[in-house]
């Protein structure tokens, strides 16, 4: 059982979705969860998921002027304690991916980021 990637966004001027008088309780004031087809999480400490796919989604969200905030984290983390994602976070993870891909998961061969 692995860690799945979670992406939440906060759209400008939008409130969390309400269905039959029940409001979704998204973390950090997010208004929507972005479903990414059960993709594994990817980070420097967990190099398992499909980073190019995840990165494409995150970059698309980050450039949208109607999106106020983006959060990316693993489903084993407390979403309410995860900080907002910034461009430099995506660049840092992308650099790690370009140096390592998913190899650290398979052969424990890491390139460190300085």
Secondary structure, 3 states (H helix, E strand, C coil): CCCEEEEEEEECCCCCCEECCEECCCHHHCCEEECCCCCECEECCEECCCHHHHHHHHHHHHHCCCEEEEEEEECCCCHHHCCCCCHHHHHHHHHHHHHHCCHHHHHCCCCCCC
